[in-house]
Amino acid sequence: ISCWNPLQSLLSSMKQACEILTRDLEGGAARIPFETFSFLYSYLASIDGEISESETEAFLEGIKEQADKHYGLVLIRHF
């Protein structure tokens, strides 16, 4: 029996989004601007309905701290 985890599902979607939206070469870090990541993550979390707004804000705050160290870019390894 497997348990569906909304956060894991969302993070998997975000990994795919990074790979699609990056300007990095194939096989690269798949970096995207924090603003883009934040918009997509917030949108997907809100339609999921199982991740609270406070959880979303806390997650994005941590991601922003990491992105700020990389010229405002989110890397997949950040999440």
DATA-V836342 format. One record per residue. N is the residue number from 1. RES is the residue in three letters. PHI is phi in whole degrees, -180 to 180 (none if undefined). PSI is psi as a letter, one per 20 degrees, with the letter a starting at -180 (* if undefined). D_LAST is the distance of its C-alpha to the last C-alpha in whole Angstrom. Layout:
n: {N N}
res: {RES RES}
phi: {PHI PHI}
psi: {PSI PSI}
d_last: {D_LAST D_LAST}
//
This chain:
n: {1 2 3 4 5 6 7 8 9 10 11 12 13 14 15 16 17 18 19 20 21 22 23 24 25 26 27 28 29 30 31 32 33 34 35 36 37 38 39 40 41 42 43 44 45 46 47 48 49 50 51 52 53 54 55 56 57 58 59 60 61 62 63 64 65 66 67 68 69 70 71 72 73 74 75 76 77 78 79}
res: {ILE SER CYS TRP ASN PRO LEU GLN SER LEU LEU SER SER MET LYS GLN ALA CYS GLU ILE LEU THR ARG ASP LEU GLU GLY GLY ALA ALA ARG ILE PRO PHE GLU THR PHE SER PHE LEU TYR SER TYR LEU ALA SER ILE ASP GLY GLU ILE SER GLU SER GLU THR GLU ALA PHE LEU GLU GLY ILE LYS GLU GLN ALA ASP LYS HIS TYR GLY LEU VAL LEU ILE ARG HIS PHE}
phi: {none -108 -102 -78 -112 -61 -68 -62 -63 -66 -66 -64 -64 -68 -62 -63 -62 -61 -66 -78 -90 -67 -101 -69 -66 -52 87 -80 -74 58 -77 -138 -61 -55 -59 -66 -59 -61 -60 -65 -62 -61 -63 -65 -65 -69 -80 -65 82 -105 -112 -71 -62 -68 -64 -63 -62 -64 -61 -66 -63 -65 -65 -62 -58 -68 -63 -60 -80 -127 58 80 -106 -93 -107 -57 -67 -70 -132}
psi: {p q p p o h g g g g h g h h g g g g h g i q i q q p i a i l q q q g g g g g g g g g g h h h h g i i p q h h g g g g g h g g g g g g h h i l k j p p q h i i *}
d_last: {26 22 21 19 15 14 11 10 13 11 7 10 12 9 9 13 13 11 14 16 16 16 19 18 20 19 17 16 13 12 12 13 14 12 15 15 11 12 15 14 12 14 17 15 15 18 20 18 20 18 16 18 18 17 14 13 14 13 9 10 12 9 7 11 12 9 11 14 14 14 17 15 12 9 8 6 5 4 0}
//
